[in-house]
Amino acid sequence: MERGGKEAQQYVWDGAIPLQIHLHDSEVTTLPPPAPALILAPRIGYLPLLSPQLKPFFSGALPPGVDTVWFDYKGLPLKWYIPTGVLFDLLCAEPERPWNLTVHFRGYPGNVLIPCDGEDSVKWSYINSLKEAAYIIHGSSKNVMNMSQPDQIDLWRSVMNGKLETYNRISSKLKLGIVRDDFSAKLNPSSSKIQHSVDETEATAAPKASRIPVRLYICNVDEDFDDFEEELHFDSWDQISYINRPVEINGEEFYPNSSNTIKAEFKNEPGIEAEEESKTGIIEGTSIESVESQSLSGQPVIKLVRIQGIEPKSEIPFSWVVKNLMNPDYFLHICLYIKAPKPLDS
């Protein structure tokens, strides 16, 4: 919480997940089988972008055929257009380090995953997300569509290479007008003067955003589930709900007890209630201690909220979260674990 705006964004962009990647047994043609590849994968990156490191590593063990890289986790094919950090937060309620993934170069599961032709597919998926975010924010995606080719290339390379300074320089031309983080400015007035000046400049160039692009990934856990150290396993993406949910921001200040906090935002989600939490959680940490108090109403209850690997306190102002934890596609990706009561037998 003490991090200034730019420091918090850099913290997110520097975030990485240690991966231990195994070649699938059906594709191993050598004895002994190849050792797993150990890779530090950027949180804001995408799994197909690891191909240039993985193909040479496993090439000597592969059978003849055309390479089409895809990944699975415990048998679940991983959707390549979801950022790596979001996949990790979503599928590992109890973080697994290193994260053990399996890579395939054959047998692409076209019935589960949309086609991916390598970096170009990932790039255009990212640009399309950026267009969608621009439309949600301002009702038009023309600023993204009208980007010059050099700017588009530089923006994409900044995401691929984790260059936040270049990203900020290019993305500022899009004038998407994400909300100003007044909360950080109040906490650290001396360190926020420069950022405040930048925000004022951006504010004159673009209208203040009133709709924030949010992507919710909702995992339903069993009513009897109490401990995230218990192993969770997803056999299908049907077990995970995916919602694009624009969030309306009103004109009031973003401080605790206002209607624009994480807690208030999820209370607005139909059929979901937030659990009470202790006072020990803090945004800079990676855990929140929740009081295990099942709602008496029988409604689904939020067991876990995770954004960029962080479990934020529910009183965190939503403006701080948006400004500092959004992905480079201008979406705020939020993973929720929901404990839902079992339906009564008829």
Buried (B, 14 or more C-beta within 10 A) or exposed (E): BEBBBBBBBBBBBEBBBEBBBBBBEEBBEEEEEBEBBEBEBBBBBBBBBBBEEBBEBBEEBBEEEEBBBBBBBEEBBBBBBBBBBBBBBBBBBEBBEBBEBBBBBBEBEEEBBEEBEBBEBBBEBBBBBBBBBBBBBBEEBEBBEEBEEEBBEBBBBBBBEBBBEBBEBBBBBBBBBBBBBBBBBEBBEEBBEEBBEBBEEBEEEBEBBBBBBBBBBBBBBEBEBEEBEEEBEBEEBEBBEEEEBBBEBEEEEBBBEBBBBBBBBBBEBEEBBBBEBEEEBBBEEEEBEBEEEBBEEEEBBBBBBBBBBBBBBBBBBBBBBBBBBBBBBBBBBBBBBBBBBEEEEE
